[in-house]
Amino acid sequence: MKLRVSNIGGITEPLELEIMPGVMSYEAPNAYGKTSLSKSLISLLTSSIKPEDLLTF
């Protein structure tokens, strides 16, 4: 499954990832959007975070 994220929290440039079955990990320096990516995945897979709560204005 491909995931495209943009304009969410610390992710200001379009980001495209390929999600594959199994365990996935990612690492990056501080302020690179790791938490924003996690929140967008949670929003995609559950209803615990509303998409409009993720947008950066």
PDB file of N, CA, C, O and CB in Angstrom:
ATOM      1  N   MET A   1       0.845  -1.153   0.000  1.00  0.00           N
ATOM      2  CA  MET A   1       0.000   0.000   0.000  1.00  0.00           C
ATOM      3  C   MET A   1       0.903   1.232   0.000  1.00  0.00           C
ATOM      4  O   MET A   1       1.878   1.294   0.749  1.00  0.00           O
ATOM      5  CB  MET A   1      -0.969  -0.011   1.213  1.00  0.00           C
ATOM      6  N   LYS A   2       0.578   2.194  -0.832  1.00  0.00           N
ATOM      7  CA  LYS A   2       1.318   3.448  -0.857  1.00  0.00           C
ATOM      8  C   LYS A   2       0.586   4.482  -0.035  1.00  0.00           C
ATOM      9  O   LYS A   2      -0.641   4.570  -0.074  1.00  0.00           O
ATOM     10  CB  LYS A   2       1.519   3.946  -2.297  1.00  0.00           C
ATOM     11  N   LEU A   3       1.345   5.264   0.708  1.00  0.00           N
ATOM     12  CA  LEU A   3       0.807   6.313   1.557  1.00  0.00           C
ATOM     13  C   LEU A   3       1.445   7.625   1.121  1.00  0.00           C
ATOM     14  O   LEU A   3       2.667   7.723   1.011  1.00  0.00           O
ATOM     15  CB  LEU A   3       1.072   6.020   3.077  1.00  0.00           C
ATOM     16  N   ARG A   4       0.619   8.622   0.877  1.00  0.00           N
ATOM     17  CA  ARG A   4       1.114   9.940   0.512  1.00  0.00           C
ATOM     18  C   ARG A   4       0.634  10.931   1.568  1.00  0.00           C
ATOM     19  O   ARG A   4      -0.563  11.028   1.838  1.00  0.00           O
ATOM     20  CB  ARG A   4       0.632  10.356  -0.921  1.00  0.00           C
ATOM     21  N   VAL A   5       1.562  11.657   2.157  1.00  0.00           N
ATOM     22  CA  VAL A   5       1.257  12.584   3.241  1.00  0.00           C
ATOM     23  C   VAL A   5       1.827  13.949   2.882  1.00  0.00           C
ATOM     24  O   VAL A   5       2.932  14.049   2.350  1.00  0.00           O
ATOM     25  CB  VAL A   5       1.831  12.076   4.601  1.00  0.00           C
ATOM     26  N   SER A   6       1.067  14.995   3.174  1.00  0.00           N
ATOM     27  CA  SER A   6       1.542  16.350   2.946  1.00  0.00           C
ATOM     28  C   SER A   6       0.766  17.299   3.850  1.00  0.00           C
ATOM     29  O   SER A   6      -0.413  17.081   4.126  1.00  0.00           O
ATOM     30  CB  SER A   6       1.391  16.753   1.454  1.00  0.00           C
ATOM     31  N   ASN A   7       1.433  18.350   4.307  1.00  0.00           N
ATOM     32  CA  ASN A   7       0.798  19.409   5.090  1.00  0.00           C
ATOM     33  C   ASN A   7       0.179  18.909   6.391  1.00  0.00           C
ATOM     34  O   ASN A   7      -0.904  19.346   6.782  1.00  0.00           O
ATOM     35  CB  ASN A   7      -0.259  20.082   4.265  1.00  0.00           C
ATOM     36  N   ILE A   8       0.870  17.997   7.051  1.00  0.00           N
ATOM     37  CA  ILE A   8       0.431  17.482   8.348  1.00  0.00           C
ATOM     38  C   ILE A   8       1.574  17.672   9.334  1.00  0.00           C
ATOM     39  O   ILE A   8       2.645  17.086   9.173  1.00  0.00           O
ATOM     40  CB  ILE A   8       0.003  15.970   8.257  1.00  0.00           C
ATOM     41  N   GLY A   9       1.347  18.486  10.346  1.00  0.00           N
ATOM     42  CA  GLY A   9       2.362  18.714  11.369  1.00  0.00           C
ATOM     43  C   GLY A   9       3.683  19.158  10.778  1.00  0.00           C
ATOM     44  O   GLY A   9       3.744  20.160  10.065  1.00  0.00           O
ATOM     45  N   GLY A  10       4.747  18.415  11.071  1.00  0.00           N
ATOM     46  CA  GLY A  10       6.075  18.756  10.592  1.00  0.00           C
ATOM     47  C   GLY A  10       6.347  18.339   9.158  1.00  0.00           C
ATOM     48  O   GLY A  10       7.432  18.609   8.644  1.00  0.00           O
ATOM     49  N   ILE A  11       5.406  17.694   8.501  1.00  0.00           N
ATOM     50  CA  ILE A  11       5.597  17.248   7.115  1.00  0.00           C
ATOM     51  C   ILE A  11       5.029  18.335   6.204  1.00  0.00           C
ATOM     52  O   ILE A  11       3.820  18.406   5.987  1.00  0.00           O
ATOM     53  CB  ILE A  11       4.897  15.848   6.847  1.00  0.00           C
ATOM     54  N   THR A  12       5.912  19.178   5.676  1.00  0.00           N
ATOM     55  CA  THR A  12       5.468  20.287   4.836  1.00  0.00           C
ATOM     56  C   THR A  12       5.607  19.969   3.347  1.00  0.00           C
ATOM     57  O   THR A  12       4.865  20.515   2.530  1.00  0.00           O
ATOM     58  CB  THR A  12       6.258  21.542   5.171  1.00  0.00           C
ATOM     59  N   GLU A  13       6.521  19.118   2.996  1.00  0.00           N
ATOM     60  CA  GLU A  13       6.703  18.682   1.609  1.00  0.00           C
ATOM     61  C   GLU A  13       5.996  17.352   1.423  1.00  0.00           C
ATOM     62  O   GLU A  13       5.921  16.569   2.371  1.00  0.00           O
ATOM     63  CB  GLU A  13       8.217  18.564   1.242  1.00  0.00           C
ATOM     64  N   PRO A  14       5.469  17.065   0.226  1.00  0.00           N
ATOM     65  CA  PRO A  14       4.825  15.766  -0.006  1.00  0.00           C
ATOM     66  C   PRO A  14       5.778  14.602   0.296  1.00  0.00           C
ATOM     67  O   PRO A  14       6.942  14.616  -0.106  1.00  0.00           O
ATOM     68  CB  PRO A  14       4.329  15.674  -1.460  1.00  0.00           C
ATOM     69  N   LEU A  15       5.270  13.615   0.998  1.00  0.00           N
ATOM     70  CA  LEU A  15       6.044  12.437   1.381  1.00  0.00           C
ATOM     71  C   LEU A  15       5.276  11.207   0.927  1.00  0.00           C
ATOM     72  O   LEU A  15       4.089  11.073   1.223  1.00  0.00           O
ATOM     73  CB  LEU A  15       6.313  12.400   2.926  1.00  0.00           C
ATOM     74  N   GLU A  16       5.941  10.304   0.208  1.00  0.00           N
ATOM     75  CA  GLU A  16       5.295   9.089  -0.250  1.00  0.00           C
ATOM     76  C   GLU A  16       6.057   7.882   0.281  1.00  0.00           C
ATOM     77  O   GLU A  16       7.274   7.782   0.125  1.00  0.00           O
ATOM     78  CB  GLU A  16       5.215   9.055  -1.792  1.00  0.00           C
ATOM     79  N   LEU A  17       5.326   6.970   0.909  1.00  0.00           N
ATOM     80  CA  LEU A  17       5.919   5.765   1.488  1.00  0.00           C
ATOM     81  C   LEU A  17       5.192   4.534   0.983  1.00  0.00           C
ATOM     82  O   LEU A  17       3.997   4.580   0.691  1.00  0.00           O
ATOM     83  CB  LEU A  17       5.879   5.817   3.026  1.00  0.00           C
ATOM     84  N   GLU A  18       5.912   3.450   0.883  1.00  0.00           N
ATOM     85  CA  GLU A  18       5.287   2.166   0.567  1.00  0.00           C
ATOM     86  C   GLU A  18       5.221   1.368   1.863  1.00  0.00           C
ATOM     87  O   GLU A  18       6.251   1.087   2.475  1.00  0.00           O
ATOM     88  CB  GLU A  18       6.084   1.385  -0.556  1.00  0.00           C
ATOM     89  N   ILE A  19       4.015   1.004   2.278  1.00  0.00           N
ATOM     90  CA  ILE A  19       3.795   0.236   3.496  1.00  0.00           C
ATOM     91  C   ILE A  19       3.647  -1.228   3.100  1.00  0.00           C
ATOM     92  O   ILE A  19       2.819  -1.571   2.256  1.00  0.00           O
ATOM     93  CB  ILE A  19       2.534   0.748   4.282  1.00  0.00           C
ATOM     94  N   MET A  20       4.454  -2.086   3.717  1.00  0.00           N
ATOM     95  CA  MET A  20       4.413  -3.514   3.419  1.00  0.00           C
ATOM     96  C   MET A  20       4.050  -4.280   4.687  1.00  0.00           C
ATOM     97  O   MET A  20       4.267  -3.781   5.791  1.00  0.00           O
ATOM     98  CB  MET A  20       5.776  -4.005   2.848  1.00  0.00           C
ATOM     99  N   PRO A  21       3.506  -5.472   4.546  1.00  0.00           N
ATOM    100  CA  PRO A  21       3.180  -6.277   5.729  1.00  0.00           C
ATOM    101  C   PRO A  21       4.428  -6.543   6.574  1.00  0.00           C
ATOM    102  O   PRO A  21       5.535  -6.668   6.052  1.00  0.00           O
ATOM    103  CB  PRO A  21       2.533  -7.611   5.308  1.00  0.00           C
ATOM    104  N   GLY A  22       4.223  -6.625   7.872  1.00  0.00           N
ATOM    105  CA  GLY A  22       5.327  -6.905   8.773  1.00  0.00           C
ATOM    106  C   GLY A  22       5.637  -5.712   9.653  1.00  0.00           C
ATOM    107  O   GLY A  22       4.818  -4.805   9.800  1.00  0.00           O
ATOM    108  N   VAL A  23       6.802  -5.719  10.224  1.00  0.00           N
ATOM    109  CA  VAL A  23       7.232  -4.659  11.123  1.00  0.00           C
ATOM    110  C   VAL A  23       7.985  -3.606  10.318  1.00  0.00           C
ATOM    111  O   VAL A  23       8.871  -3.922   9.524  1.00  0.00           O
ATOM    112  CB  VAL A  23       8.118  -5.222  12.270  1.00  0.00           C
ATOM    113  N   MET A  24       7.617  -2.365  10.539  1.00  0.00           N
ATOM    114  CA  MET A  24       8.269  -1.264   9.832  1.00  0.00           C
ATOM    115  C   MET A  24       8.777  -0.269  10.856  1.00  0.00           C
ATOM    116  O   MET A  24       8.077   0.038  11.821  1.00  0.00           O
ATOM    117  CB  MET A  24       7.298  -0.579   8.824  1.00  0.00           C
ATOM    118  N   SER A  25       9.961   0.231  10.666  1.00  0.00           N
ATOM    119  CA  SER A  25      10.481   1.256  11.560  1.00  0.00           C
ATOM    120  C   SER A  25      11.065   2.384  10.723  1.00  0.00           C
ATOM    121  O   SER A  25      11.469   2.179   9.579  1.00  0.00           O
ATOM    122  CB  SER A  25      11.547   0.671  12.527  1.00  0.00           C
ATOM    123  N   TYR A  26      11.104   3.554  11.296  1.00  0.00           N
ATOM    124  CA  TYR A  26      11.706   4.694  10.616  1.00  0.00           C
ATOM    125  C   TYR A  26      12.389   5.557  11.655  1.00  0.00           C
ATOM    126  O   TYR A  26      11.957   5.640  12.805  1.00  0.00           O
ATOM    127  CB  TYR A  26      10.646   5.510   9.818  1.00  0.00           C
ATOM    128  N   GLU A  27      13.455   6.190  11.231  1.00  0.00           N
ATOM    129  CA  GLU A  27      14.189   7.069  12.127  1.00  0.00           C
ATOM    130  C   GLU A  27      14.625   8.295  11.361  1.00  0.00           C
ATOM    131  O   GLU A  27      14.889   8.237  10.160  1.00  0.00           O
ATOM    132  CB  GLU A  27      15.404   6.349  12.749  1.00  0.00           C
ATOM    133  N   ALA A  28      14.697   9.398  12.066  1.00  0.00           N
ATOM    134  CA  ALA A  28      15.107  10.664  11.481  1.00  0.00           C
ATOM    135  C   ALA A  28      15.458  11.608  12.627  1.00  0.00           C
ATOM    136  O   ALA A  28      15.086  11.356  13.773  1.00  0.00           O
ATOM    137  CB  ALA A  28      13.983  11.267  10.562  1.00  0.00           C
ATOM    138  N   PRO A  29      16.164  12.680  12.329  1.00  0.00           N
ATOM    139  CA  PRO A  29      16.477  13.659  13.374  1.00  0.00           C
ATOM    140  C   PRO A  29      15.208  14.311  13.935  1.00  0.00           C
ATOM    141  O   PRO A  29      14.116  14.149  13.390  1.00  0.00           O
ATOM    142  CB  PRO A  29      17.418  14.737  12.820  1.00  0.00           C
ATOM    143  N   ASN A  30      15.373  15.041  15.020  1.00  0.00           N
ATOM    144  CA  ASN A  30      14.245  15.764  15.613  1.00  0.00           C
ATOM    145  C   ASN A  30      13.641  16.726  14.602  1.00  0.00           C
ATOM    146  O   ASN A  30      14.339  17.268  13.745  1.00  0.00           O
ATOM    147  CB  ASN A  30      14.690  16.528  16.875  1.00  0.00           C
ATOM    148  N   ALA A  31      12.337  16.928  14.713  1.00  0.00           N
ATOM    149  CA  ALA A  31      11.582  17.880  13.883  1.00  0.00           C
ATOM    150  C   ALA A  31      11.520  17.487  12.405  1.00  0.00           C
ATOM    151  O   ALA A  31      11.447  18.362  11.543  1.00  0.00           O
ATOM    152  CB  ALA A  31      12.198  19.254  14.003  1.00  0.00           C
ATOM    153  N   TYR A  32      11.547  16.208  12.103  1.00  0.00           N
ATOM    154  CA  TYR A  32      11.428  15.739  10.719  1.00  0.00           C
ATOM    155  C   TYR A  32      10.063  15.128  10.418  1.00  0.00           C
ATOM    156  O   TYR A  32       9.849  14.640   9.308  1.00  0.00           O
ATOM    157  CB  TYR A  32      12.507  14.723  10.427  1.00  0.00           C
ATOM    158  N   GLY A  33       9.134  15.142  11.376  1.00  0.00           N
ATOM    159  CA  GLY A  33       7.775  14.695  11.110  1.00  0.00           C
ATOM    160  C   GLY A  33       7.468  13.257  11.482  1.00  0.00           C
ATOM    161  O   GLY A  33       6.485  12.703  10.989  1.00  0.00           O
ATOM    162  N   LYS A  34       8.270  12.631  12.334  1.00  0.00           N
ATOM    163  CA  LYS A  34       8.015  11.236  12.730  1.00  0.00           C
ATOM    164  C   LYS A  34       6.681  11.108  13.458  1.00  0.00           C
ATOM    165  O   LYS A  34       5.898  10.205  13.164  1.00  0.00           O
ATOM    166  CB  LYS A  34       9.154  10.713  13.626  1.00  0.00           C
ATOM    167  N   THR A  35       6.417  12.002  14.402  1.00  0.00           N
ATOM    168  CA  THR A  35       5.158  11.961  15.137  1.00  0.00           C
ATOM    169  C   THR A  35       3.993  12.290  14.217  1.00  0.00           C
ATOM    170  O   THR A  35       2.932  11.675  14.319  1.00  0.00           O
ATOM    171  CB  THR A  35       5.190  12.933  16.320  1.00  0.00           C
ATOM    172  N   SER A  36       4.176  13.241  13.329  1.00  0.00           N
ATOM    173  CA  SER A  36       3.114  13.590  12.368  1.00  0.00           C
ATOM    174  C   SER A  36       2.788  12.409  11.472  1.00  0.00           C
ATOM    175  O   SER A  36       1.619  12.163  11.175  1.00  0.00           O
ATOM    176  CB  SER A  36       3.532  14.797  11.510  1.00  0.00           C
ATOM    177  N   LEU A  37       3.802  11.676  11.038  1.00  0.00           N
ATOM    178  CA  LEU A  37       3.573  10.494  10.213  1.00  0.00           C
ATOM    179  C   LEU A  37       2.814   9.433  11.012  1.00  0.00           C
ATOM    180  O   LEU A  37       1.885   8.812  10.496  1.00  0.00           O
ATOM    181  CB  LEU A  37       4.912   9.924   9.694  1.00  0.00           C
ATOM    182  N   SER A  38       3.207   9.229  12.262  1.00  0.00           N
ATOM    183  CA  SER A  38       2.517   8.258  13.114  1.00  0.00           C
ATOM    184  C   SER A  38       1.053   8.643  13.313  1.00  0.00           C
ATOM    185  O   SER A  38       0.168   7.791  13.233  1.00  0.00           O
ATOM    186  CB  SER A  38       3.220   8.146  14.474  1.00  0.00           C
ATOM    187  N   LYS A  39       0.801   9.917  13.570  1.00  0.00           N
ATOM    188  CA  LYS A  39      -0.578  10.373  13.768  1.00  0.00           C
ATOM    189  C   LYS A  39      -1.395  10.214  12.486  1.00  0.00           C
ATOM    190  O   LYS A  39      -2.575   9.867  12.545  1.00  0.00           O
ATOM    191  CB  LYS A  39      -0.597  11.842  14.230  1.00  0.00           C
ATOM    192  N   SER A  40      -0.783  10.463  11.338  1.00  0.00           N
ATOM    193  CA  SER A  40      -1.529  10.298  10.085  1.00  0.00           C
ATOM    194  C   SER A  40      -1.868   8.831   9.844  1.00  0.00           C
ATOM    195  O   SER A  40      -2.948   8.528   9.338  1.00  0.00           O
ATOM    196  CB  SER A  40      -0.722  10.854   8.899  1.00  0.00           C
ATOM    197  N   LEU A  41      -0.970   7.916  10.196  1.00  0.00           N
ATOM    198  CA  LEU A  41      -1.260   6.479  10.071  1.00  0.00           C
ATOM    199  C   LEU A  41      -2.383   6.069  11.022  1.00  0.00           C
ATOM    200  O   LEU A  41      -3.260   5.289  10.649  1.00  0.00           O
ATOM    201  CB  LEU A  41       0.009   5.643  10.358  1.00  0.00           C
ATOM    202  N   ILE A  42      -2.359   6.589  12.240  1.00  0.00           N
ATOM    203  CA  ILE A  42      -3.420   6.284  13.203  1.00  0.00           C
ATOM    204  C   ILE A  42      -4.755   6.798  12.672  1.00  0.00           C
ATOM    205  O   ILE A  42      -5.770   6.108  12.771  1.00  0.00           O
ATOM    206  CB  ILE A  42      -3.106   6.910  14.591  1.00  0.00           C
ATOM    207  N   SER A  43      -4.759   8.004  12.109  1.00  0.00           N
ATOM    208  CA  SER A  43      -5.983   8.560  11.546  1.00  0.00           C
ATOM    209  C   SER A  43      -6.491   7.730  10.375  1.00  0.00           C
ATOM    210  O   SER A  43      -7.698   7.544  10.220  1.00  0.00           O
ATOM    211  CB  SER A  43      -5.753   9.992  11.103  1.00  0.00           C
ATOM    212  N   LEU A  44      -5.583   7.237   9.560  1.00  0.00           N
ATOM    213  CA  LEU A  44      -5.956   6.421   8.403  1.00  0.00           C
ATOM    214  C   LEU A  44      -6.558   5.089   8.827  1.00  0.00           C
ATOM    215  O   LEU A  44      -7.522   4.621   8.221  1.00  0.00           O
ATOM    216  CB  LEU A  44      -4.741   6.181   7.514  1.00  0.00           C
ATOM    217  N   LEU A  45      -5.999   4.479   9.857  1.00  0.00           N
ATOM    218  CA  LEU A  45      -6.381   3.122  10.237  1.00  0.00           C
ATOM    219  C   LEU A  45      -7.463   3.042  11.315  1.00  0.00           C
ATOM    220  O   LEU A  45      -8.102   2.001  11.467  1.00  0.00           O
ATOM    221  CB  LEU A  45      -5.180   2.394  10.708  1.00  0.00           C
ATOM    222  N   THR A  46      -7.675   4.118  12.059  1.00  0.00           N
ATOM    223  CA  THR A  46      -8.683   4.109  13.125  1.00  0.00           C
ATOM    224  C   THR A  46      -9.493   5.403  13.048  1.00  0.00           C
ATOM    225  O   THR A  46      -9.280   6.230  12.161  1.00  0.00           O
ATOM    226  CB  THR A  46      -8.013   3.953  14.537  1.00  0.00           C
ATOM    227  N   SER A  47     -10.403   5.562  13.966  1.00  0.00           N
ATOM    228  CA  SER A  47     -11.160   6.813  14.018  1.00  0.00           C
ATOM    229  C   SER A  47     -10.800   7.623  15.264  1.00  0.00           C
ATOM    230  O   SER A  47     -11.554   8.511  15.662  1.00  0.00           O
ATOM    231  CB  SER A  47     -12.668   6.525  13.994  1.00  0.00           C
ATOM    232  N   SER A  48      -9.667   7.327  15.874  1.00  0.00           N
ATOM    233  CA  SER A  48      -9.311   8.011  17.117  1.00  0.00           C
ATOM    234  C   SER A  48      -8.745   9.413  16.891  1.00  0.00           C
ATOM    235  O   SER A  48      -8.745  10.225  17.817  1.00  0.00           O
ATOM    236  CB  SER A  48      -8.308   7.185  17.880  1.00  0.00           C
ATOM    237  N   ILE A  49      -8.268   9.716  15.693  1.00  0.00           N
ATOM    238  CA  ILE A  49      -7.793  11.064  15.347  1.00  0.00           C
ATOM    239  C   ILE A  49      -8.513  11.475  14.082  1.00  0.00           C
ATOM    240  O   ILE A  49      -8.451  10.775  13.072  1.00  0.00           O
ATOM    241  CB  ILE A  49      -6.224  11.113  15.155  1.00  0.00           C
ATOM    242  N   LYS A  50      -9.201  12.613  14.132  1.00  0.00           N
ATOM    243  CA  LYS A  50      -9.918  13.103  12.960  1.00  0.00           C
ATOM    244  C   LYS A  50      -8.924  13.742  11.982  1.00  0.00           C
ATOM    245  O   LYS A  50      -8.008  14.443  12.411  1.00  0.00           O
ATOM    246  CB  LYS A  50     -11.021  14.125  13.373  1.00  0.00           C
ATOM    247  N   PRO A  51      -9.093  13.512  10.692  1.00  0.00           N
ATOM    248  CA  PRO A  51      -8.164  14.089   9.708  1.00  0.00           C
ATOM    249  C   PRO A  51      -8.017  15.598   9.830  1.00  0.00           C
ATOM    250  O   PRO A  51      -6.916  16.124   9.667  1.00  0.00           O
ATOM    251  CB  PRO A  51      -8.622  13.751   8.315  1.00  0.00           C
ATOM    252  N   GLU A  52      -9.100  16.300  10.112  1.00  0.00           N
ATOM    253  CA  GLU A  52      -9.014  17.762  10.212  1.00  0.00           C
ATOM    254  C   GLU A  52      -8.153  18.217  11.397  1.00  0.00           C
ATOM    255  O   GLU A  52      -7.671  19.349  11.408  1.00  0.00           O
ATOM    256  CB  GLU A  52     -10.414  18.356  10.338  1.00  0.00           C
ATOM    257  N   ASP A  53      -7.958  17.348  12.387  1.00  0.00           N
ATOM    258  CA  ASP A  53      -7.103  17.687  13.521  1.00  0.00           C
ATOM    259  C   ASP A  53      -5.623  17.619  13.172  1.00  0.00           C
ATOM    260  O   ASP A  53      -4.787  18.089  13.945  1.00  0.00           O
ATOM    261  CB  ASP A  53      -7.392  16.764  14.679  1.00  0.00           C
ATOM    262  N   LEU A  54      -5.285  17.042  12.020  1.00  0.00           N
ATOM    263  CA  LEU A  54      -3.893  16.882  11.615  1.00  0.00           C
ATOM    264  C   LEU A  54      -3.387  18.005  10.725  1.00  0.00           C
ATOM    265  O   LEU A  54      -2.177  18.176  10.578  1.00  0.00           O
ATOM    266  CB  LEU A  54      -3.725  15.582  10.908  1.00  0.00           C
ATOM    267  N   LEU A  55      -4.289  18.771  10.130  1.00  0.00           N
ATOM    268  CA  LEU A  55      -3.883  19.762   9.137  1.00  0.00           C
ATOM    269  C   LEU A  55      -3.083  20.898   9.745  1.00  0.00           C
ATOM    270  O   LEU A  55      -3.349  21.343  10.861  1.00  0.00           O
ATOM    271  CB  LEU A  55      -5.094  20.317   8.437  1.00  0.00           C
ATOM    272  N   THR A  56      -2.097  21.357   8.988  1.00  0.00           N
ATOM    273  CA  THR A  56      -1.293  22.503   9.366  1.00  0.00           C
ATOM    274  C   THR A  56      -1.765  23.699   8.554  1.00  0.00           C
ATOM    275  O   THR A  56      -1.808  23.638   7.325  1.00  0.00           O
ATOM    276  CB  THR A  56       0.226  22.231   9.144  1.00  0.00           C
ATOM    277  N   PHE A  57      -2.115  24.767   9.221  1.00  0.00           N
ATOM    278  CA  PHE A  57      -2.598  25.954   8.512  1.00  0.00           C
ATOM    279  C   PHE A  57      -1.550  27.030   8.498  1.00  0.00           C
ATOM    280  O   PHE A  57      -1.776  28.106   7.945  1.00  0.00           O
ATOM    281  CB  PHE A  57      -3.875  26.484   9.144  1.00  0.00           C
TER     282      PHE A  57
END
